[in-house]
Amino acid sequence: MEQTDLRYLKSLAKQYPTVAAAATEIINLQAILSLPKGTEHFITDIHGEYDQFQHVLKNGSGAIKRKIEDEFGNAISQAEKKSIATLIYYPEQKMEQVIKTEENMEDWYKVTLYRLIRICKGASSKYTRSKVRKALPKDFAYVIEELLTGRPDVSDQEAYYNEIIHSVIRTGRAAELVVAFCNLIRRLVVDHLHVVGDIFDRGPYPNLIMDTLMSHHSVDIQWGNHDISWMGAAAGNQALICNCLRRTVSMRRGAAAGNQALICNVIRISAKYGNLNLLEDGYGINLVPLARLAMNRYDKDPCSCFKLDYREEEYDVRDAMLDEKMHKAIAIMQFKLEGQMIVGHPEFGMENRLLLDKIDPAAGTVLIEGKKYPLRDLNFPTIDWEHPYELSVDEADVMERLTAAFLNCEKLQRQVRFLFTKGSLYHVYNGNLLYHGCVPLNEDGSFTKVNIYGTEYAGKALYDVLESYARKGYYAIDPEEKKKGSDILWFIWENKNSPVFGKDKMTTFERYFVAEKATHVEPKNPYYRLLEKEEVVNAILAEFGLSGQEAHIVNGHIPIEAKKGESPVKCGGKLLIIDGGFSKAYQPKTGIAGYTLIYNSYGLVLAAHEPFESVEKAVSDGNDIVSHTILVQHVVRRKTVADTDNGKVMRENIRDLENLLQAYREGTIVENP
């Protein structure tokens, strides 16, 4: 035995100091490998839609209903199944309704608890008792464990079992126990959650979605371009901060650490969607300096090109006039800061996006790709035409204050750290490749080579280097490395070679200032035209170490227009684009309210969702999201833990433990009882 192996086994012996301890762990791990794999839930492009996100999360994209159906079949009515499903989704709210209408609450508690126990037993059957025990709520751990493991059908235990339930009701704890069971069922039905990008922007409550994700028992996140915008803002990128502000007037997103271009981006987007309250109330970002600048410089400006895309039921129209001025002010600042980024990084190849210096203020035109177009707005009070990309004195002062606010926002920084901790640009998990956007391709299907600080990268290597720099942009101590990383965060947001953007250009300026629709077009990367070519999809999977018929790509970012007959299932099921319009802003275009994916031990199930009305409707009328399921793949043999990534790790642990067992028996290592 080599010295390295011996040192490792001696270290392992500290955890398993005897033959009995090592053998017991081998038995435990070997048994776990035979259990069914846990259910994975995939969701993408949430875009701040908190209520719909919460409902899809609570119902597990139909997994809860399927579990109820499995347990009861025809034994209870459809109305009863519907009622118990609503209870599991929203236990506190449903209980309030029941208490008002139910005449005999004791009987209701008995019947309901027995049903919940049965569902919970079914949901827990694929886990070890140890894992279930760790998931139990502290206040009811003993009671729930006894009810789950007890045998009321055995005469010796029947009285004991029934007395537990009777005592819970008699002591006034039945309502709390019902809630505890409902929460536990949801926890057990879905073992792991994948969020395939774009938590932020457009919708009003990404902060609440982040709070939910941070309390989730098991989650990973693949960064979307809108998430990157907020992460870059938190890192201090000024251009992205402006973008978030623009959409905040319309919805509110945040910037994370320091990229000022991204700070502008976050604010701009928030402004555009009438969500500036997200920044002010949700994150405590002080926008008064920006408001003061907007009123001083754009006081007489109607800002007609900067109208808001707000929701009437959620927006106070009395704020519209000021928000439109703030929208324009932050957009102009963003264009200036992005111009500085482009000039400072010629290797990014974005010179065609330098448009402020192409404006002819006297003629009222702008030169775009060799052609002149009339401008819809001719009021640029903060632009020095000799130096169009320099911030004015008052803009610089506002930018400094905004940057400080983003950097010092404890809640935003905490959420962004979570995105870095649980997130990545891509993820390979249980034979599936997850990413938001695309793998940049050439027209012939080959991987595009991209210059990143003097070195060319393509395919997986491009993802890896971009992610490495993105993390430096937030965490690096060395100022030079931090600046490189911060600038790469902006590159990831809108460069044509960014995997999470996937378009030739971002025509934000043109959409504001040029009426000609042809200038608004953002051509997609060839990736999106090659999705049905099996050789291309296989090459992408191979690039990330995957192969075979059971390997899939799960993709977000580009909404699938279901109402036009477009299918999210590409290349015979090898690639699944599950962005179907979770955001209300996209639903008129897509015709649905998003796709989600379930991967359980029996295969892959895709769900297409109709718009969610409200929590109140769900509780009062039992209204669930209407979902249409598509069976993507049904496995020939039921998947077990042995077929998962965790299973591979367990098999390696078993081999190490068997080596330790042999060392004990040969006397190479001495037991320490």
C-alpha positions as CSV (number, residue, x, y, z in Angstrom):
1,M,0.0,0.0,0.0
2,E,1.4,3.4,-1.0
3,Q,2.1,6.0,1.7
4,T,-0.6,8.4,0.3
5,D,-3.2,5.7,0.4
6,L,-2.2,4.7,4.0
7,R,-2.3,8.4,5.2
8,Y,-5.8,8.7,3.7
9,L,-7.0,5.5,5.4
10,K,-5.6,6.6,8.7
11,S,-7.5,9.8,8.4
12,L,-10.7,7.8,7.5
13,A,-10.1,5.6,10.5
14,K,-10.6,8.6,12.8
15,Q,-14.2,8.7,11.6
16,Y,-14.7,4.9,11.5
17,P,-12.4,3.6,14.3
18,T,-13.4,0.0,14.3
19,V,-14.3,-2.9,11.9
20,A,-17.9,-2.7,13.1
21,A,-18.1,1.1,12.4
22,A,-16.7,0.7,8.9
23,A,-18.8,-2.3,8.1
24,T,-22.0,-0.6,9.3
25,E,-21.4,2.4,7.1
26,I,-20.7,0.2,4.1
27,I,-24.1,-1.6,4.7
28,N,-25.8,1.8,5.1
29,L,-24.4,3.3,1.9
30,Q,-25.0,0.1,-0.1
31,A,-28.6,0.1,1.0
32,I,-29.1,3.8,0.1
33,L,-27.9,3.1,-3.4
34,S,-30.9,0.9,-4.0
35,L,-33.5,3.6,-3.1
36,P,-35.4,5.5,-5.9
37,K,-33.7,8.8,-6.9
38,G,-35.2,11.9,-5.5
39,T,-37.4,14.2,-7.6
40,E,-35.7,17.2,-9.2
41,H,-37.7,20.3,-10.1
42,F,-36.5,22.7,-12.9
43,I,-37.7,26.2,-13.2
44,T,-36.4,29.2,-15.2
45,D,-36.9,32.8,-16.2
46,I,-38.9,33.7,-13.1
47,H,-38.4,37.4,-13.6
48,G,-39.8,38.6,-10.3
49,E,-43.1,36.9,-10.5
50,Y,-43.3,35.9,-6.8
51,D,-46.9,34.6,-6.6
52,Q,-46.6,32.3,-9.6
53,F,-43.2,31.2,-8.5
54,Q,-44.5,30.4,-5.0
55,H,-47.4,28.4,-6.3
56,V,-45.4,26.3,-8.8
57,L,-42.8,25.7,-6.0
58,K,-45.6,24.6,-3.6
59,N,-47.3,22.3,-6.0
60,G,-44.1,20.9,-7.4
61,S,-45.4,21.4,-11.0
62,G,-48.1,18.8,-10.3
63,A,-45.9,16.4,-8.2
64,I,-48.1,17.0,-5.1
65,K,-51.3,16.1,-7.1
66,R,-49.7,13.0,-8.5
67,K,-48.7,11.9,-5.0
68,I,-52.2,12.4,-3.7
69,E,-53.6,10.4,-6.7
70,D,-51.1,7.6,-6.1
71,E,-52.1,7.3,-2.4
72,F,-55.9,7.5,-2.7
73,G,-56.9,6.7,-6.3
74,N,-60.7,6.3,-6.3
75,A,-61.0,6.0,-2.5
76,I,-61.9,9.7,-2.1
77,S,-63.6,12.1,-4.4
78,Q,-61.9,14.6,-6.8
79,A,-63.3,17.5,-4.7
80,E,-61.6,16.0,-1.6
81,K,-58.3,15.5,-3.5
82,K,-58.5,19.1,-4.7
83,S,-59.2,20.3,-1.1
84,I,-56.2,18.4,0.4
85,A,-53.9,19.6,-2.4
86,T,-54.8,23.2,-1.6
87,L,-54.3,22.5,2.1
88,I,-50.8,21.2,1.4
89,Y,-49.9,24.3,-0.8
90,Y,-51.3,26.9,1.6
91,P,-52.0,25.3,5.0
92,E,-52.4,28.4,7.1
93,Q,-54.7,30.2,4.7
94,K,-56.8,27.0,4.0
95,M,-57.1,26.4,7.8
96,E,-58.6,29.9,8.3
97,Q,-61.2,29.1,5.7
98,V,-62.0,25.7,7.2
99,I,-62.4,27.0,10.7
100,K,-65.0,29.5,9.4
101,T,-67.1,26.8,7.7
102,E,-66.5,23.5,9.4
103,E,-68.9,22.6,12.2
104,N,-67.0,19.8,13.8
105,M,-63.3,20.7,13.8
106,E,-62.2,17.7,15.8
107,D,-63.5,15.2,13.2
108,W,-62.0,17.3,10.5
109,Y,-58.6,17.2,12.2
110,K,-58.8,13.5,12.6
111,V,-59.7,12.8,9.0
112,T,-57.2,15.3,7.7
113,L,-54.3,14.2,9.8
114,Y,-54.8,10.5,8.8
115,R,-54.8,11.5,5.2
116,L,-51.7,13.7,5.6
117,I,-49.9,11.0,7.4
118,R,-50.6,8.6,4.6
119,I,-49.4,11.0,1.9
120,C,-46.3,11.8,4.0
121,K,-45.5,8.1,4.4
122,G,-45.7,7.7,0.7
123,A,-43.5,10.7,0.1
124,S,-40.9,9.6,2.6
125,S,-40.6,6.0,1.4
126,K,-37.8,6.8,-1.0
127,Y,-35.6,8.2,1.8
128,T,-33.7,6.8,4.7
129,R,-35.2,7.3,8.1
130,S,-32.1,9.4,9.0
131,K,-32.8,11.8,6.1
132,V,-36.5,12.1,7.0
133,R,-35.6,12.7,10.6
134,K,-33.4,15.6,9.6
135,A,-36.3,17.1,7.7
136,L,-38.7,17.0,10.6
137,P,-39.8,20.3,12.2
138,K,-38.2,20.6,15.6
139,D,-41.5,21.2,17.6
140,F,-43.2,18.0,16.2
141,A,-40.2,15.8,15.5
142,Y,-41.1,13.1,18.0
143,V,-44.8,13.1,17.2
144,I,-44.4,13.0,13.4
145,E,-41.8,10.3,13.6
146,E,-44.1,8.1,15.7
147,L,-47.0,8.7,13.4
148,L,-44.9,7.9,10.3
149,T,-43.4,4.7,11.7
150,G,-46.3,3.5,13.8
151,R,-48.6,0.6,12.8
152,P,-52.2,1.5,13.5
153,D,-53.2,-1.7,11.7
154,V,-51.4,-3.8,14.3
155,S,-53.6,-4.4,17.4
156,D,-50.8,-3.8,19.9
157,Q,-50.1,-0.3,18.5
158,E,-53.6,0.9,17.4
159,A,-54.6,2.5,20.7
160,Y,-51.2,4.1,21.1
161,Y,-51.3,5.5,17.6
162,N,-54.8,6.9,17.9
163,E,-54.1,8.4,21.3
164,I,-51.2,10.5,19.9
165,I,-53.7,12.1,17.4
166,H,-56.4,12.5,20.1
167,S,-53.9,14.1,22.5
168,V,-52.6,16.5,19.8
169,I,-56.2,17.7,19.2
170,R,-57.1,17.8,22.9
171,T,-54.0,20.0,23.7
172,G,-55.0,22.5,20.9
173,R,-52.0,21.7,18.7
174,A,-53.8,20.1,15.8
175,A,-53.7,23.1,13.6
176,E,-49.9,23.5,14.0
177,L,-49.4,19.8,13.4
178,V,-51.4,20.0,10.1
179,V,-49.2,22.9,9.0
180,A,-46.1,20.9,9.9
181,F,-47.2,17.9,7.9
182,C,-48.0,20.0,4.9
183,N,-44.6,21.7,5.0
184,L,-42.9,18.3,5.4
185,I,-44.8,16.8,2.5
186,R,-43.7,19.6,0.1
187,R,-40.2,19.2,1.4
188,L,-40.2,15.4,0.7
189,V,-42.0,15.4,-2.6
190,V,-39.3,17.5,-4.3
191,D,-35.8,16.7,-3.3
192,H,-33.9,19.3,-5.2
193,L,-34.6,22.5,-7.1
194,H,-32.8,23.9,-10.2
195,V,-33.3,27.5,-11.1
196,V,-32.0,27.9,-14.7
197,G,-31.5,31.7,-14.6
198,D,-33.2,35.1,-14.6
199,I,-34.7,35.6,-11.1
200,F,-34.5,39.3,-11.6
201,D,-36.2,42.1,-13.7
202,R,-39.6,42.8,-15.2
203,G,-41.7,41.4,-12.3
204,P,-41.8,43.4,-9.0
205,Y,-40.6,40.9,-6.3
206,P,-37.2,39.3,-7.1
207,N,-36.2,40.1,-3.5
208,L,-38.9,37.9,-2.1
209,I,-38.0,35.1,-4.5
210,M,-34.4,35.3,-3.4
211,D,-35.6,35.1,0.3
212,T,-37.5,32.0,-0.6
213,L,-34.5,30.4,-2.4
214,M,-32.2,31.2,0.5
215,S,-34.4,29.2,2.8
216,H,-34.9,26.3,0.4
217,H,-33.5,22.9,1.6
218,S,-31.6,22.1,-1.6
219,V,-31.1,24.4,-4.6
220,D,-28.7,25.3,-7.4
221,I,-28.9,28.3,-9.7
222,Q,-27.6,28.8,-13.2
223,W,-27.0,32.6,-13.7
224,G,-29.1,34.3,-16.3
225,N,-28.2,37.6,-18.0
226,H,-30.5,39.5,-15.7
227,D,-29.0,37.9,-12.6
228,I,-25.6,38.8,-13.9
229,S,-26.7,42.4,-14.2
230,W,-27.6,42.6,-10.5
231,M,-24.5,40.7,-9.5
232,G,-22.4,43.1,-11.5
233,A,-24.2,46.1,-10.0
234,A,-23.5,44.7,-6.5
235,A,-19.9,44.4,-7.5
236,G,-19.9,48.1,-8.6
237,N,-20.3,48.2,-12.3
238,Q,-21.9,51.6,-13.1
239,A,-23.3,50.7,-16.5
240,L,-25.3,47.8,-15.2
241,I,-26.5,49.7,-12.3
242,C,-28.1,52.2,-14.7
243,N,-29.8,49.4,-16.6
244,C,-31.3,48.0,-13.5
245,L,-32.6,51.5,-12.7
246,R,-34.2,51.9,-16.1
247,R,-36.2,48.7,-15.6
248,T,-37.0,49.6,-12.0
249,V,-39.2,52.5,-13.1
250,S,-40.9,49.6,-14.7
251,M,-40.2,46.8,-12.4
252,R,-37.1,47.1,-10.1
253,R,-34.0,44.9,-10.1
254,G,-30.8,45.4,-8.2
255,A,-27.2,45.9,-8.6
256,A,-24.9,43.9,-6.5
257,A,-21.3,44.9,-5.8
258,G,-19.6,47.6,-7.9
259,N,-19.9,47.7,-11.7
260,Q,-21.4,51.1,-12.3
261,A,-22.5,50.4,-15.8
262,L,-24.5,47.5,-14.4
263,I,-25.8,49.6,-11.5
264,C,-27.3,51.9,-14.1
265,N,-28.7,48.9,-16.0
266,V,-30.5,47.6,-12.9
267,I,-32.0,51.0,-12.1
268,R,-33.0,51.6,-15.7
269,I,-34.8,48.3,-16.1
270,S,-36.6,48.8,-12.7
271,A,-37.7,52.3,-13.9
272,K,-38.9,51.0,-17.2
273,Y,-41.2,48.5,-15.5
274,G,-42.5,50.8,-12.8
275,N,-40.5,48.9,-10.1
276,L,-38.4,51.6,-8.5
277,N,-40.1,50.8,-5.2
278,L,-38.2,47.5,-5.3
279,L,-34.9,49.4,-5.0
280,E,-36.2,51.9,-2.5
281,D,-38.4,49.7,-0.3
282,G,-37.1,46.3,-1.0
283,Y,-33.4,47.1,-0.8
284,G,-33.3,50.5,0.8
285,I,-31.5,52.1,-2.1
286,N,-31.8,55.9,-1.9
287,L,-32.9,57.3,-5.3
288,V,-33.4,60.8,-4.1
289,P,-30.2,62.1,-5.7
290,L,-31.3,60.6,-9.1
291,A,-34.7,62.1,-8.7
292,R,-33.2,65.5,-8.0
293,L,-31.0,65.2,-11.1
294,A,-33.9,64.1,-13.2
295,M,-36.1,67.1,-12.1
296,N,-33.3,69.6,-12.6
297,R,-32.1,68.5,-16.0
298,Y,-35.3,67.1,-17.5
299,D,-37.9,69.3,-15.8
300,K,-39.5,70.5,-19.1
301,D,-38.8,67.3,-21.0
302,P,-42.0,65.2,-21.6
303,C,-39.7,62.1,-21.8
304,S,-42.1,60.6,-24.3
305,C,-39.6,58.0,-25.4
306,F,-39.3,56.7,-21.8
307,K,-42.9,55.8,-21.0
308,L,-43.3,53.0,-18.4
309,D,-44.4,49.5,-18.9
310,Y,-46.1,49.2,-15.6
311,R,-49.0,47.1,-14.2
312,E,-52.0,49.3,-13.4
313,E,-53.0,47.2,-10.4
314,E,-49.5,47.5,-8.8
315,Y,-48.4,51.0,-9.8
316,D,-49.3,54.5,-8.6
317,V,-49.7,56.5,-11.8
318,R,-49.1,59.7,-9.9
319,D,-45.4,58.7,-9.8
320,A,-45.2,58.2,-13.6
321,M,-44.0,61.7,-14.5
322,L,-41.1,61.7,-12.1
323,D,-40.3,58.0,-12.9
324,E,-40.1,58.7,-16.6
325,K,-37.6,61.5,-16.0
326,M,-35.6,59.3,-13.8
327,H,-35.8,56.6,-16.5
328,K,-34.3,58.9,-19.1
329,A,-31.7,60.3,-16.7
330,I,-30.3,56.9,-15.8
331,A,-30.5,55.6,-19.4
332,I,-28.3,58.4,-20.6
333,M,-25.8,57.7,-17.8
334,Q,-25.8,54.1,-18.8
335,F,-25.0,54.8,-22.4
336,K,-22.1,57.0,-21.3
337,L,-20.7,54.5,-19.0
338,E,-21.1,51.6,-21.4
339,G,-19.3,53.8,-24.0
340,Q,-16.4,54.1,-21.6
341,M,-16.4,50.3,-21.2
342,I,-16.3,49.7,-25.0
343,V,-13.6,52.3,-25.6
344,G,-11.5,50.8,-22.7
345,H,-11.9,47.2,-24.1
346,P,-11.5,47.1,-27.9
347,E,-11.0,43.3,-27.5
348,F,-14.7,43.1,-26.7
349,G,-15.4,44.0,-30.3
350,M,-18.4,46.3,-29.5
351,E,-17.4,49.5,-31.3
352,N,-20.7,49.3,-33.3
353,R,-22.5,50.0,-30.0
354,L,-20.8,53.5,-29.6
355,L,-23.7,55.6,-30.7
356,L,-23.6,58.9,-28.6
357,D,-20.7,60.2,-30.7
358,K,-22.7,59.3,-33.9
359,I,-25.5,61.7,-33.0
360,D,-25.7,64.9,-35.1
361,P,-27.6,67.2,-32.7
362,A,-28.1,69.9,-35.3
363,A,-29.6,67.5,-37.9
364,G,-31.4,65.5,-35.2
365,T,-30.0,62.2,-36.6
366,V,-27.9,59.3,-35.5
367,L,-25.6,57.2,-37.7
368,I,-26.1,53.4,-37.1
369,E,-24.1,50.9,-39.1
370,G,-23.5,53.4,-41.9
371,K,-27.1,54.7,-42.2
372,K,-28.6,57.9,-40.8
373,Y,-31.9,57.7,-38.8
374,P,-34.0,60.6,-37.4
375,L,-34.1,60.7,-33.6
376,R,-37.4,60.6,-31.7
377,D,-35.9,62.7,-28.9
378,L,-33.5,65.6,-29.3
379,N,-33.1,66.7,-25.7
380,F,-29.7,65.8,-24.3
381,P,-28.9,68.4,-21.7
382,T,-26.2,66.4,-19.9
383,I,-24.2,65.5,-23.0
384,D,-21.0,67.4,-23.9
385,W,-20.8,66.8,-27.7
386,E,-17.0,67.2,-27.5
387,H,-16.8,64.4,-24.9
388,P,-20.1,62.5,-25.2
389,Y,-19.2,59.6,-23.0
390,E,-18.1,61.7,-20.0
391,L,-20.5,62.0,-17.1
392,S,-21.5,65.6,-16.2
393,V,-20.5,66.8,-12.8
394,D,-24.0,66.3,-11.3
395,E,-24.2,62.8,-13.0
396,A,-20.9,61.8,-11.5
397,D,-22.0,62.9,-8.1
398,V,-25.3,60.9,-8.4
399,M,-23.3,57.8,-9.7
400,E,-21.0,58.0,-6.7
401,R,-23.9,58.0,-4.3
402,L,-25.7,55.2,-6.1
403,T,-22.5,53.1,-6.1
404,A,-22.1,53.6,-2.4
405,A,-25.8,52.7,-1.8
406,F,-25.4,49.4,-3.8
407,L,-22.2,48.4,-2.2
408,N,-23.5,49.2,1.3
409,C,-26.9,47.5,0.9
410,E,-26.6,44.5,3.3
411,K,-29.7,42.7,2.0
412,L,-28.6,43.0,-1.6
413,Q,-25.1,41.9,-0.8
414,R,-26.3,38.9,1.2
415,Q,-28.5,37.8,-1.7
416,V,-25.8,38.3,-4.3
417,R,-23.3,36.3,-2.1
418,F,-26.0,33.5,-2.2
419,L,-26.1,33.7,-6.0
420,F,-22.3,33.3,-6.1
421,T,-22.4,30.4,-3.5
422,K,-25.2,28.4,-5.0
423,G,-24.9,29.6,-8.6
424,S,-22.7,29.1,-11.7
425,L,-22.8,29.7,-15.5
426,Y,-23.6,26.1,-16.1
427,H,-24.2,22.9,-14.1
428,V,-23.9,19.2,-14.9
429,Y,-26.2,17.2,-12.6
430,N,-27.3,13.6,-12.9
431,G,-26.6,13.4,-16.6
432,N,-28.2,16.7,-17.5
433,L,-26.5,19.9,-18.7
434,L,-28.1,23.1,-17.4
435,Y,-27.5,26.6,-18.6
436,H,-29.2,29.8,-19.4
437,G,-28.8,31.2,-22.9
438,C,-26.6,29.3,-25.4
439,V,-23.3,27.8,-26.1
440,P,-21.9,30.4,-28.7
441,L,-21.6,28.7,-32.1
442,N,-20.5,29.5,-35.6
443,E,-22.8,28.9,-38.5
444,D,-21.2,25.5,-39.2
445,G,-22.0,24.4,-35.6
446,S,-18.4,24.7,-34.3
447,F,-17.7,26.5,-31.0
448,T,-17.0,30.2,-31.4
449,K,-13.5,31.3,-30.2
450,V,-13.8,34.3,-28.0
451,N,-10.9,36.6,-26.9
452,I,-10.8,37.1,-23.2
453,Y,-7.9,39.3,-22.1
454,G,-5.6,38.1,-24.9
455,T,-6.4,34.4,-24.9
456,E,-9.0,32.6,-27.0
457,Y,-11.6,30.3,-25.4
458,A,-14.5,28.2,-26.8
459,G,-17.1,25.8,-25.5
460,K,-16.8,24.7,-21.9
461,A,-13.5,26.6,-21.5
462,L,-15.3,29.9,-22.3
463,Y,-17.9,29.3,-19.6
464,D,-15.1,28.4,-17.1
465,V,-13.0,31.5,-17.7
466,L,-16.0,33.8,-17.7
467,E,-17.2,32.3,-14.4
468,S,-13.8,32.6,-12.9
469,Y,-13.5,36.3,-13.8
470,A,-17.1,36.9,-12.6
471,R,-16.2,35.6,-9.2
472,K,-13.1,37.8,-9.1
473,G,-15.3,40.8,-9.9
474,Y,-17.1,40.3,-6.7
475,Y,-14.5,38.7,-4.4
476,A,-11.0,39.6,-5.6
477,I,-8.8,41.8,-3.3
478,D,-6.3,42.7,-5.9
479,P,-7.7,45.9,-7.6
480,E,-6.5,44.9,-11.1
481,E,-8.1,41.5,-10.9
482,K,-11.2,42.9,-9.4
483,K,-11.6,45.4,-12.2
484,K,-11.1,42.7,-14.9
485,G,-13.7,40.6,-13.2
486,S,-16.1,43.5,-12.8
487,D,-15.8,44.4,-16.5
488,I,-16.3,40.8,-17.5
489,L,-19.6,40.9,-15.6
490,W,-20.7,43.6,-18.0
491,F,-19.3,41.6,-20.9
492,I,-21.5,38.7,-19.8
493,W,-24.5,40.9,-19.6
494,E,-24.6,42.1,-23.2
495,N,-21.7,41.0,-25.4
496,K,-22.6,39.0,-28.5
497,N,-20.3,36.2,-27.4
498,S,-21.7,35.9,-24.0
499,P,-23.3,32.5,-23.3
500,V,-26.2,34.0,-21.3
501,F,-27.0,36.7,-23.9
502,G,-26.8,34.9,-27.2
503,K,-27.6,37.8,-29.6
504,D,-25.6,39.8,-32.0
505,K,-26.3,43.1,-30.2
506,M,-28.5,44.7,-27.5
507,T,-30.4,47.5,-29.2
508,T,-31.5,49.4,-26.1
509,F,-30.5,52.8,-27.5
510,E,-32.4,52.2,-30.8
511,R,-35.6,51.1,-29.0
512,Y,-35.6,54.4,-27.1
513,F,-34.5,56.9,-29.8
514,V,-35.1,55.4,-33.3
515,A,-38.6,54.7,-34.7
516,E,-37.4,52.4,-37.5
517,K,-38.2,48.9,-36.3
518,A,-35.4,47.4,-38.4
519,T,-32.9,48.9,-36.0
520,H,-34.5,47.1,-33.0
521,V,-33.7,43.6,-34.3
522,E,-31.3,41.6,-32.2
523,P,-30.2,38.6,-34.3
524,K,-29.7,35.4,-32.4
525,N,-26.6,33.3,-32.2
526,P,-26.5,30.4,-34.8
527,Y,-27.1,28.1,-31.8
528,Y,-30.8,28.8,-32.0
529,R,-30.9,27.8,-35.6
530,L,-29.0,24.6,-35.0
531,L,-31.0,23.1,-32.1
532,E,-32.6,20.4,-34.1
533,K,-29.3,19.1,-35.5
534,E,-28.4,16.0,-33.5
535,E,-24.7,16.2,-34.3
536,V,-24.6,19.8,-32.8
537,V,-26.4,18.9,-29.6
538,N,-24.3,15.8,-29.2
539,A,-21.1,17.9,-29.6
540,I,-22.3,20.3,-26.9
541,L,-23.1,17.4,-24.5
542,A,-19.7,15.8,-25.2
543,E,-18.0,19.1,-24.6
544,F,-19.3,19.1,-21.1
545,G,-18.6,15.4,-20.5
546,L,-22.0,13.9,-21.3
547,S,-23.2,11.3,-23.8
548,G,-25.9,8.7,-24.4
549,Q,-29.7,8.8,-24.9
550,E,-30.4,9.8,-21.3
551,A,-28.3,12.9,-21.4
552,H,-30.2,16.2,-21.9
553,I,-29.7,19.9,-22.1
554,V,-32.1,22.0,-20.0
555,N,-32.1,25.6,-21.4
556,G,-33.7,28.9,-20.4
557,H,-33.6,32.5,-21.7
558,I,-35.6,32.4,-25.0
559,P,-39.4,32.3,-24.6
560,I,-41.1,29.5,-26.5
561,E,-44.1,30.8,-28.4
562,A,-46.5,28.0,-27.6
563,K,-49.5,29.8,-29.1
564,K,-47.8,29.6,-32.5
565,G,-47.3,25.9,-32.1
566,E,-43.6,26.1,-31.1
567,S,-42.4,23.2,-29.0
568,P,-40.0,23.4,-26.1
569,V,-38.8,19.9,-26.9
570,K,-35.9,20.1,-29.4
571,C,-33.7,17.5,-31.1
572,G,-36.0,14.6,-30.3
573,G,-36.0,15.4,-26.6
574,K,-32.3,15.9,-26.1
575,L,-32.7,19.6,-25.6
576,L,-35.5,21.3,-23.6
577,I,-36.0,25.1,-23.6
578,I,-38.2,25.6,-20.6
579,D,-38.8,29.4,-20.8
580,G,-42.4,29.7,-21.8
581,G,-43.4,33.1,-20.3
582,F,-43.3,32.9,-16.6
583,S,-43.1,36.7,-16.7
584,K,-46.4,38.4,-17.3
585,A,-44.6,40.7,-19.8
586,Y,-44.0,37.7,-22.1
587,Q,-47.3,35.9,-21.7
588,P,-49.1,37.8,-24.6
589,K,-46.3,36.6,-26.9
590,T,-45.9,33.0,-25.6
591,G,-49.6,32.3,-24.9
592,I,-48.8,30.4,-21.7
593,A,-47.2,31.2,-18.3
594,G,-44.1,29.2,-18.4
595,Y,-42.7,25.7,-18.6
596,T,-41.3,23.7,-15.7
597,L,-39.7,20.3,-15.7
598,I,-39.8,17.3,-13.3
599,Y,-37.2,14.6,-13.3
600,N,-38.1,11.7,-11.0
601,S,-37.2,8.0,-10.8
602,Y,-39.6,7.2,-13.7
603,G,-38.4,9.9,-16.2
604,L,-38.8,13.4,-17.4
605,V,-42.1,15.3,-17.4
606,L,-42.6,18.7,-18.8
607,A,-45.4,20.9,-17.6
608,A,-46.9,23.9,-19.5
609,H,-48.6,26.3,-17.1
610,E,-51.6,28.7,-17.5
611,P,-51.4,32.1,-15.7
612,F,-51.9,32.0,-12.0
613,E,-54.7,34.1,-10.7
614,S,-54.0,34.7,-7.0
615,V,-53.3,33.0,-3.7
616,E,-56.8,34.1,-2.5
617,K,-58.5,32.3,-5.5
618,A,-56.3,29.2,-4.9
619,V,-57.5,29.0,-1.3
620,S,-61.1,30.1,-1.6
621,D,-62.0,28.2,-4.8
622,G,-59.3,25.6,-4.9
623,N,-58.0,27.1,-8.1
624,D,-54.7,25.5,-9.1
625,I,-52.5,26.5,-12.1
626,V,-53.9,24.6,-15.0
627,S,-50.9,22.5,-16.3
628,H,-50.6,20.4,-19.4
629,T,-48.0,17.7,-19.1
630,I,-45.7,16.3,-21.8
631,L,-43.9,13.1,-21.2
632,V,-40.4,13.7,-22.5
633,Q,-38.8,10.5,-21.5
634,H,-39.9,7.4,-19.6
635,V,-37.0,5.2,-18.3
636,V,-37.0,1.5,-19.0
637,R,-35.7,0.8,-15.5
638,R,-36.6,3.0,-12.5
639,K,-33.8,5.3,-11.6
640,T,-32.1,4.7,-8.2
641,V,-29.7,6.7,-6.1
642,A,-27.0,4.5,-7.7
643,D,-27.7,6.2,-11.0
644,T,-27.1,9.7,-9.7
645,D,-24.0,11.8,-9.1
646,N,-24.4,11.3,-5.3
647,G,-24.5,7.6,-6.1
648,K,-21.1,7.8,-7.8
649,V,-19.7,9.5,-4.7
650,M,-21.2,6.8,-2.4
651,R,-19.7,4.0,-4.5
652,E,-16.3,5.7,-4.1
653,N,-16.8,6.0,-0.4
654,I,-17.8,2.3,-0.2
655,R,-14.5,1.4,-2.0
656,D,-12.5,3.5,0.5
657,L,-14.3,1.9,3.4
658,E,-13.7,-1.6,2.0
659,N,-10.0,-0.7,1.8
660,L,-10.1,0.5,5.4
661,L,-11.8,-2.8,6.4
662,Q,-9.1,-4.8,4.7
663,A,-6.4,-2.7,6.5
664,Y,-8.0,-3.4,9.9
665,R,-8.2,-7.1,9.2
666,E,-4.6,-7.3,7.9
667,G,-3.3,-5.3,10.9
668,T,-2.0,-2.5,8.8
669,I,-4.2,-0.1,10.8
670,V,-5.1,-0.9,14.4
671,E,-8.7,-0.5,15.6
672,N,-9.4,2.2,18.2
673,P,-12.6,1.1,20.0
